[in-house]
Amino acid sequence: MARLRRILMDMFHRPATRHRQEVPFLPGIFVREPFERFLLRGSPASYEARARGLRLLEENLSPAQREQYDRYGYFDVTGGETGRRYRIKNRFQVNVEQLDKKGRAVRLLCFMPDGELVLGDVMLAQKLALELFESDTLKVANEFSPDPYRFAPMP
């Protein structure tokens, strides 16, 4: 457990600073992204890598999370230390929402592992980080307001 914690903390030690230019696409997988012009990019090898990442993610989701992800393109996670609810959406950046008791977004979070990983691997790392060491993860996450008119870092 300590080794897993160290590996995941090493992956999250730097906040996301650069924009990813490729939107994930797999035939037959529902992707809620508006950037359709990017959907046909990539080689068969990159499609296979994306498919393996999504398979690994789905293997590590509970049945309720898997059903929620298949239906809506996101799944909810309970923080391991505080019991707060988080929603992880099917995209690379600013894809984690902290939810209140009624299921409304309180704040948006942006954190991701270091390196060029496929979407499924990023989402799985975010899930494990929130479940296993929530407070350390929140320290490195960039926070944003859920209000679309004030999409700026929170104080």
Phi and psi restraints in degrees (value plus and minus 20) as a CYANA .aco file:
   2 ALA   PHI     -85.0   -45.0
   2 ALA   PSI     -57.5   -17.5
   3 ARG   PHI     -86.7   -46.7
   3 ARG   PSI     -62.3   -22.3
   4 LEU   PHI     -81.9   -41.9
   4 LEU   PSI     -62.9   -22.9
   5 ARG   PHI     -79.7   -39.7
   5 ARG   PSI     -64.9   -24.9
   6 ARG   PHI     -85.0   -45.0
   6 ARG   PSI     -61.9   -21.9
   7 ILE   PHI     -83.2   -43.2
   7 ILE   PSI     -67.8   -27.8
   8 LEU   PHI     -86.9   -46.9
   8 LEU   PSI     -56.8   -16.8
   9 MET   PHI     -86.9   -46.9
   9 MET   PSI     -56.1   -16.1
  10 ASP   PHI     -83.7   -43.7
  10 ASP   PSI     -55.6   -15.6
  11 MET   PHI     -90.0   -50.0
  11 MET   PSI     -51.2   -11.2
  12 PHE   PHI    -121.1   -81.1
  12 PHE   PSI      -8.8    31.2
  13 HIS   PHI     -90.8   -50.8
  13 HIS   PSI     -37.9     2.1
  14 ARG   PHI    -138.1   -98.1
  14 ARG   PSI     113.6   153.6
  15 PRO   PHI     -89.6   -49.6
  15 PRO   PSI     138.6   178.6
  16 ALA   PHI     -88.2   -48.2
  16 ALA   PSI     108.2   148.2
  17 THR   PHI    -145.1  -105.1
  17 THR   PSI     -37.2     2.8
  18 ARG   PHI    -136.9   -96.9
  18 ARG   PSI     130.7   170.7
  19 HIS   PHI    -103.8   -63.8
  19 HIS   PSI     114.0   154.0
  20 ARG   PHI    -105.7   -65.7
  20 ARG   PSI     117.5   157.5
  21 GLN   PHI    -118.3   -78.3
  21 GLN   PSI     -31.0     9.0
  22 GLU   PHI    -129.7   -89.7
  22 GLU   PSI     112.3   152.3
  23 VAL   PHI    -117.1   -77.1
  23 VAL   PSI     113.8   153.8
  24 PRO   PHI     -87.0   -47.0
  24 PRO   PSI     124.5   164.5
  25 PHE   PHI    -169.1  -129.1
  25 PHE   PSI     111.5   151.5
  26 LEU   PHI    -158.1  -118.1
  26 LEU   PSI     111.3   151.3
  27 PRO   PHI     -79.7   -39.7
  27 PRO   PSI     112.7   152.7
  28 GLY   PHI      67.2   107.2
  28 GLY   PSI     -25.5    14.5
  29 ILE   PHI    -125.0   -85.0
  29 ILE   PSI     109.1   149.1
  30 PHE   PHI     -97.2   -57.2
  30 PHE   PSI     100.1   140.1
  31 VAL   PHI    -138.1   -98.1
  31 VAL   PSI     102.6   142.6
  32 ARG   PHI    -113.2   -73.2
  32 ARG   PSI      49.2    89.2
  33 GLU   PHI    -150.2  -110.2
  33 GLU   PSI     117.7   157.7
  34 PRO   PHI    -102.5   -62.5
  34 PRO   PSI     -22.7    17.3
  35 PHE   PHI    -111.2   -71.2
  35 PHE   PSI      46.2    86.2
  36 GLU   PHI     -85.2   -45.2
  36 GLU   PSI     -44.0    -4.0
  37 ARG   PHI     -88.4   -48.4
  37 ARG   PSI     -39.5     0.5
  38 PHE   PHI    -109.9   -69.9
  38 PHE   PSI     -29.1    10.9
  39 LEU   PHI     -85.8   -45.8
  39 LEU   PSI     -46.7    -6.7
  40 LEU   PHI    -114.5   -74.5
  40 LEU   PSI     -14.6    25.4
  41 ARG   PHI     -96.9   -56.9
  41 ARG   PSI     133.3   173.3
  42 GLY   PHI      94.6   134.6
  42 GLY   PSI     139.7   179.7
  43 SER   PHI    -119.1   -79.1
  43 SER   PSI     147.4   187.4
  44 PRO   PHI     -77.5   -37.5
  44 PRO   PSI     -52.4   -12.4
  45 ALA   PHI     -86.1   -46.1
  45 ALA   PSI     -59.2   -19.2
  46 SER   PHI     -90.0   -50.0
  46 SER   PSI     -53.8   -13.8
  47 TYR   PHI     -82.2   -42.2
  47 TYR   PSI     -61.5   -21.5
  48 GLU   PHI     -84.8   -44.8
  48 GLU   PSI     -60.7   -20.7
  49 ALA   PHI     -83.4   -43.4
  49 ALA   PSI     -62.2   -22.2
  50 ARG   PHI     -84.0   -44.0
  50 ARG   PSI     -60.7   -20.7
  51 ALA   PHI     -84.4   -44.4
  51 ALA   PSI     -61.7   -21.7
  52 ARG   PHI     -83.9   -43.9
  52 ARG   PSI     -60.3   -20.3
  53 GLY   PHI     -83.1   -43.1
  53 GLY   PSI     -62.9   -22.9
  54 LEU   PHI     -89.6   -49.6
  54 LEU   PSI     -55.8   -15.8
  55 ARG   PHI     -83.1   -43.1
  55 ARG   PSI     -63.8   -23.8
  56 LEU   PHI     -82.9   -42.9
  56 LEU   PSI     -61.8   -21.8
  57 LEU   PHI     -80.2   -40.2
  57 LEU   PSI     -69.8   -29.8
  58 GLU   PHI     -84.4   -44.4
  58 GLU   PSI     -51.8   -11.8
  59 GLU   PHI     -87.7   -47.7
  59 GLU   PSI     -44.6    -4.6
  60 ASN   PHI    -122.1   -82.1
  60 ASN   PSI     -13.0    27.0
  61 LEU   PHI    -114.3   -74.3
  61 LEU   PSI     128.3   168.3
  62 SER   PHI     -90.3   -50.3
  62 SER   PSI     143.4   183.4
  63 PRO   PHI     -76.4   -36.4
  63 PRO   PSI     -59.0   -19.0
  64 ALA   PHI     -87.6   -47.6
  64 ALA   PSI     -61.1   -21.1
  65 GLN   PHI     -85.9   -45.9
  65 GLN   PSI     -60.6   -20.6
  66 ARG   PHI     -84.1   -44.1
  66 ARG   PSI     -62.5   -22.5
  67 GLU   PHI     -84.9   -44.9
  67 GLU   PSI     -61.7   -21.7
  68 GLN   PHI     -84.5   -44.5
  68 GLN   PSI     -61.5   -21.5
  69 TYR   PHI     -86.3   -46.3
  69 TYR   PSI     -62.4   -22.4
  70 ASP   PHI     -85.1   -45.1
  70 ASP   PSI     -56.9   -16.9
  71 ARG   PHI    -100.5   -60.5
  71 ARG   PSI     -63.5   -23.5
  72 TYR   PHI    -134.3   -94.3
  72 TYR   PSI     -35.0     5.0
  73 GLY   PHI      65.8   105.8
  73 GLY   PSI      -6.5    33.5
  74 TYR   PHI    -169.6  -129.6
  74 TYR   PSI     147.6   187.6
  75 PHE   PHI    -165.5  -125.5
  75 PHE   PSI     134.5   174.5
  76 ASP   PHI    -117.6   -77.6
  76 ASP   PSI     124.5   164.5
  77 VAL   PHI    -149.7  -109.7
  77 VAL   PSI     122.6   162.6
  78 THR   PHI    -120.4   -80.4
  78 THR   PSI     108.6   148.6
  79 GLY   PHI     -82.7   -42.7
  79 GLY   PSI     118.9   158.9
  80 GLY   PHI     -92.8   -52.8
  80 GLY   PSI     -42.7    -2.7
  81 GLU   PHI    -124.5   -84.5
  81 GLU   PSI     -60.0   -20.0
  82 THR   PHI    -124.5   -84.5
  82 THR   PSI     -38.2     1.8
  83 GLY   PHI      60.8   100.8
  83 GLY   PSI     -12.5    27.5
  84 ARG   PHI     -86.7   -46.7
  84 ARG   PSI     134.1   174.1
  85 ARG   PHI    -118.0   -78.0
  85 ARG   PSI     118.6   158.6
  86 TYR   PHI    -148.4  -108.4
  86 TYR   PSI     127.8   167.8
  87 ARG   PHI    -136.6   -96.6
  87 ARG   PSI     102.9   142.9
  88 ILE   PHI    -123.4   -83.4
  88 ILE   PSI      99.4   139.4
  89 LYS   PHI    -117.5   -77.5
  89 LYS   PSI     143.6   183.6
  90 ASN   PHI    -103.3   -63.3
  90 ASN   PSI      47.2    87.2
  91 ARG   PHI    -179.1  -139.1
  91 ARG   PSI     150.7   190.7
  92 PHE   PHI    -101.4   -61.4
  92 PHE   PSI     -67.6   -27.6
  93 GLN   PHI    -138.5   -98.5
  93 GLN   PSI     129.7   169.7
  94 VAL   PHI      28.7    68.7
  94 VAL   PSI      29.4    69.4
  95 ASN   PHI    -129.9   -89.9
  95 ASN   PSI     -15.5    24.5
  96 VAL   PHI    -134.4   -94.4
  96 VAL   PSI     106.4   146.4
  97 GLU   PHI    -133.2   -93.2
  97 GLU   PSI     115.4   155.4
  98 GLN   PHI    -108.8   -68.8
  98 GLN   PSI     109.9   149.9
  99 LEU   PHI    -126.2   -86.2
  99 LEU   PSI     129.8   169.8
 100 ASP   PHI    -107.9   -67.9
 100 ASP   PSI    -192.1  -152.1
 101 LYS   PHI     -87.7   -47.7
 101 LYS   PSI     -42.3    -2.3
 102 LYS   PHI    -113.0   -73.0
 102 LYS   PSI     -18.2    21.8
 103 GLY   PHI      67.8   107.8
 103 GLY   PSI      -6.6    33.4
 104 ARG   PHI    -113.2   -73.2
 104 ARG   PSI     128.0   168.0
 105 ALA   PHI     -89.9   -49.9
 105 ALA   PSI     107.8   147.8
 106 VAL   PHI    -114.8   -74.8
 106 VAL   PSI     -61.0   -21.0
 107 ARG   PHI    -176.1  -136.1
 107 ARG   PSI     136.5   176.5
 108 LEU   PHI    -122.6   -82.6
 108 LEU   PSI     121.7   161.7
 109 LEU   PHI    -141.8  -101.8
 109 LEU   PSI     124.6   164.6
 110 CYS   PHI    -150.6  -110.6
 110 CYS   PSI      91.7   131.7
 111 PHE   PHI    -173.0  -133.0
 111 PHE   PSI     125.7   165.7
 112 MET   PHI    -174.2  -134.2
 112 MET   PSI     137.1   177.1
 113 PRO   PHI     -87.7   -47.7
 113 PRO   PSI     134.8   174.8
 114 ASP   PHI     -95.7   -55.7
 114 ASP   PSI     121.3   161.3
 115 GLY   PHI      91.4   131.4
 115 GLY   PSI     150.4   190.4
 116 GLU   PHI    -113.4   -73.4
 116 GLU   PSI      68.7   108.7
 117 LEU   PHI    -127.1   -87.1
 117 LEU   PSI     135.9   175.9
 118 VAL   PHI     -96.8   -56.8
 118 VAL   PSI     143.5   183.5
 119 LEU   PHI     -77.3   -37.3
 119 LEU   PSI     -64.3   -24.3
 120 GLY   PHI     -80.0   -40.0
 120 GLY   PSI     -60.0   -20.0
 121 ASP   PHI     -87.7   -47.7
 121 ASP   PSI     -58.5   -18.5
 122 VAL   PHI     -83.8   -43.8
 122 VAL   PSI     -66.8   -26.8
 123 MET   PHI     -85.4   -45.4
 123 MET   PSI     -58.2   -18.2
 124 LEU   PHI     -86.0   -46.0
 124 LEU   PSI     -62.1   -22.1
 125 ALA   PHI     -83.3   -43.3
 125 ALA   PSI     -59.2   -19.2
 126 GLN   PHI     -84.9   -44.9
 126 GLN   PSI     -62.4   -22.4
 127 LYS   PHI     -80.1   -40.1
 127 LYS   PSI     -70.0   -30.0
 128 LEU   PHI     -84.6   -44.6
 128 LEU   PSI     -58.7   -18.7
 129 ALA   PHI     -83.1   -43.1
 129 ALA   PSI     -63.1   -23.1
 130 LEU   PHI     -90.0   -50.0
 130 LEU   PSI     -55.1   -15.1
 131 GLU   PHI     -96.9   -56.9
 131 GLU   PSI     -55.6   -15.6
 132 LEU   PHI    -115.5   -75.5
 132 LEU   PSI     -58.5   -18.5
 133 PHE   PHI    -167.5  -127.5
 133 PHE   PSI      54.1    94.1
 134 GLU   PHI     -81.2   -41.2
 134 GLU   PSI     -67.2   -27.2
 135 SER   PHI     -84.7   -44.7
 135 SER   PSI     -60.5   -20.5
 136 ASP   PHI     -85.1   -45.1
 136 ASP   PSI     -56.8   -16.8
 137 THR   PHI     -86.5   -46.5
 137 THR   PSI     -62.9   -22.9
 138 LEU   PHI     -86.7   -46.7
 138 LEU   PSI     -44.6    -4.6
 139 LYS   PHI     -87.4   -47.4
 139 LYS   PSI     -54.0   -14.0
 140 VAL   PHI    -114.8   -74.8
 140 VAL   PSI     -29.6    10.4
 141 ALA   PHI     -97.5   -57.5
 141 ALA   PSI     121.7   161.7
 142 ASN   PHI    -102.5   -62.5
 142 ASN   PSI     116.1   156.1
 143 GLU   PHI    -131.1   -91.1
 143 GLU   PSI     121.1   161.1
 144 PHE   PHI    -155.0  -115.0
 144 PHE   PSI     136.2   176.2
 145 SER   PHI     -93.6   -53.6
 145 SER   PSI     122.0   162.0
 146 PRO   PHI     -96.7   -56.7
 146 PRO   PSI     -30.0    10.0
 147 ASP   PHI     -92.8   -52.8
 147 ASP   PSI      99.2   139.2
 148 PRO   PHI     -84.8   -44.8
 148 PRO   PSI     -39.0     1.0
 149 TYR   PHI    -106.0   -66.0
 149 TYR   PSI     -31.5     8.5
 150 ARG   PHI    -148.0  -108.0
 150 ARG   PSI      32.5    72.5
 151 PHE   PHI     -99.0   -59.0
 151 PHE   PSI      53.3    93.3
 152 ALA   PHI    -156.3  -116.3
 152 ALA   PSI     140.0   180.0
 153 PRO   PHI     -77.6   -37.6
 153 PRO   PSI     121.2   161.2
 154 MET   PHI     -99.5   -59.5
 154 MET   PSI     127.9   167.9
